[in-house]
Amino acid sequence: MAHQWYVVHTYSGFENRARQNLEERIKNLGKDKYFSSILVPTETVVELAKGKKSACILICDITRPVPNELILRPLLAALILFSLIWALYNRNEHPTADWGLTVASALYLGVTLSYLVTLRQRPDGFIWACTAFLVTWSCDTAAYFVGRSLGRHLLWPRISPRKTWEGLIGGTLAALAAGLTFGSWLLALLWWQGLLLGLLVAVAAPFGDLAESLFKRLANVKDSSHLIPGHGGVLDRLDSLLFVFPVVTYFALAVTGL
C-alpha cells in the first residue's frame, strides 16, 4: 500500500525523554544519532499527533511532502530511455517489438513483485504472504497432477499446449480447499472468506502461468532458464504468484481494512 511520506526534522536540543519517545514510536526509519531527518508515513504522523505532548512537539516542524513519484518517475524514465538507446543498436528485424517486450517484461516483474513487499509489510504480513504461497502451490500442484493423469481437453493450445481443463478444475478445487483450510487456520478468516480467497487464487494463478508461457513462446524457449534442474528458472516457479500477489494484497486490505 502506497504511503504519503513527510520529512520530519527533529533536533538534539529536545529533552531526552521526548527523543526516546520518538525512537520508540518510529522504528527502522533511517534514524541517525541526533534524529536530524527521518521519513515518517502519514498514519504515523497522525498517531504521534494524538500522543503525548512531547511527541507532538517533535512533529511540529513538518515540511513539504515527498511524493513517491520523485523516486519512481526517474527510474521509469531511465528504463524507457536507455532501453530505446539499446534498441537503436538492435539489428534484428523488429527492434521496436523487442524493445516493447523488454520494457513490458521489466514493468511486469517489478510491479507484480512489489505487491509481495507490500503484503509482507502489513502488521500480519508474514502470515498473509505464507498463505498466498501455500494456496498457490496447492493450486499449481493439483492442476499439474490432475492434468497429467486425467487431462484430455486442452485449455489454451495456442499459448500452452499441455494445460487442460481437467487440470484447471483440479487446481480450482485444491485452491478452494487450501483457502478454506489455511485461511481459517492461519488468518482466522470466516469460512466464506477462505473460500473466496481460494477462488481468487484459482482465477489469478492460471493467468500468471499462461502469461509466462506467452513470454517463453515469444522468446522461443521452453524454460525461462536452467537455474533449477528439472524445474527451469526462478520465473517458472513464480509465474502464478506474480498474478496472485496483487490479488491477495487487495483481498487482505478488503478483509481487514488495513
N, C-alpha and C positions, 0 to 999 in steps of 0.2 A: 504494500500500500504506500502510495507516494505521500511524503510529508512536506509541509511548508516549513523551511528552516529559517531561523533568525540568528544573527550574530549577537551574542550576549557578552558584553565586556564587564569584567569584574576586576577589582584592584586589591593589591595586597594590604592596603590600608584598612580594610574592613576587619572587624573583630574576628578572632579565630573561630568562635562558635558559629558565626554566620558562614564563613568559608567552609567549615566542616559540614554544616547543614547542606550546602550546595553539593559538596563532594558525595554525601550520602544519597542525595536525591537524584543526581545525574551521574551515572556510571558509564565508563567506557566511551566517552565522547571526546577524546583527544585533549583532556585537561593537562596543563603543564603545572610547574611548581607554584606559580602565582595566579593561575587561572586567568591569564591575561585575555584570552579569546577562545571561546568554545562555540560549538554548534548545538543548538537545542531545538527539538521538534516542537511544533505548536502546542500539542497537548501537554508537554512538559512545562512550557511557559505558563499555560493556564493553571496547571496543577500547582506550580510554585506560587502563582499569584493568589491562590486560595489558601496558601500555607501560612507559615509563621511570618512575623513582620520582618525578621532578619532576612528571610529568603526573598521577600518582596523587594527589599532594598537592593538586593543583588541583581534583580532583573529590571530595575527602573531605567537602565541605560540601554534599552533595546534600539538598535539602529535598523537600517533598511533590510528588507527581506532578501535572502539569497535564493533566487529561483533555481529549480533543478535544471532548467534549460541552459544555465551558464556552463554546466558540465556536459550535458547531453548533446547539445547542438554542435559544439566544436568537434566532438567525436564523430557524429554523423556526417558532418561536412568533410572531415578528413577522410572518412571511409569512401564517400562518393567521389571526391576529387582525386585522391590517389589511385583509386581503382579505375577511374576514367583515364588517367595518365597511363596506367598499365595497359588498358585496352588499346591505346594508340600504338603500342608496340606489339600487339597481338596480331600475328599473321594468319590466323585461322580464317575460315570462310565467313563466319558470322561473329565478329568481335563484340558487337553490341549485345548479342544474345548471351555470349559468355560473360560479359560484364554484368548484365542484369541478373544472371544466375548467381554470380559471385556475391553481389550486394544483397540479393534476396536471401541467400543462404546465411550470410553473416547476421542479418537482421533477424531472421527466423530463429537461429540458435540463441542469439543474445537476448532477444525479448522473451522468448519462452522460458529459458533457463533462469532469467531474472525473477520469475514468479516462484521458483524454488527458494530463492533467497528471501523474497517477501513472505512466503509461507513460513519459513523457518524462523523469521524474526518476530513472529507472533509470540505472546506470552506462553501459549501452549503449542508453539510451532513445531517442536521436535515430534510430538505425538501426531500432529496433523501430517507432517512430512512422512513419518513412518507408515501411517495409514494409507497415504497416497501410493507409496511404493508397494505395500502389501496387496492392496486391492488391484492395482495394475498388474502386478506379477501374477496374481491368481487368474486374472482375465486372460493374460497372454499365454500362460501355461496351459490352461484348459482349452483355449482356442487351438493351440498347436497340436495337442494330443488328440482332441476330438476330430479336428480337421484331417489329421494324418490317418486316423483309423476309420473314420466314417465319412469323410469328405467325398462328395460326388458332384456337387453343383458349384461351379466357380463363381466367386463373388465379384471380382473385377479383373478379368483376364488381361485387359489392356494394360493395367498397371502392375498387377501381381498375379502371375499365373498359378500360384499354389494356394492362395487363400480361398476358402469355400464358405458357403452359407452355413453348413453344418458346424464349422469351426467358430463362426460368428455367434451362432446360437449357444454353443457350449461355453464360449467365453463370456457371453452375457449372463448366463445362469450362474457361472462361477463368480462374476463380479457382484451380482446381487447378493449371493450368499456371503461373500467376503465383506461387502459393505455393511450388511446386517451384523455380521459377527464382530469384525474389528471396530465398526462404528459404535456399537453398544459397549464393547469390552474396553476399548482404549479411550474413546471420546465421550462415553455416556450419552450417545445420541438416542433419540426415540427410534422405535423400530422403523417407522416410515421414513425418517431422515436417513437411517442407514441404508434402506433400500433405494432411496433417491440418490444417495452418494454412489452406490454401486451402479445404478442405471446411468448416471452421468459419466462415470469412468468407462462403462461398457460402450457408450456412444463415442467418447473422445478418443480412447486408446486405438481403435482400429483406424481412425483417420490419421493419427500420428504415424502408425505403421505404414499406411498407404502413401502418405506424403513422403516418407523417407524412401519408399520403393520408387516413387516418381523421380526423386533426385538421382538415385542409383541408375535408373533406366536412362535418364538423360546423359549421365556420365558413362553409360555402357559398362558398368561394373556390377559384380554380384554382391560384394560386401563393401562397406564404407572403408574398411582397412583390414589388416590381418593381425591386429594387435592382440586379440583374444583368440587363441587357437580353437577352431570349431564353432566360434560364435561371431566372427568378423571383428568389427571395430566397436569403439565406445558408442558411436551413434546408433549402431544396430541394437544396442542394449537400452538406449534411452529414447528411441523413436516414439514409442507410445507415450512415455512420460512427458514429452515435450508438449503434447496436447493436454495431458491430464493436469499438469501443474497449474496453469491458469484457471481451469475449471474448478479444481479443489480449492484454490485460493479464494475465489469469489463465493464458493459454496460455504467455506468456513466463515467468511465475512457475513453472509446472509444468515447463517445459523446462530452465530454468537454475537453479531453486532459489533465485533471488534476489528 
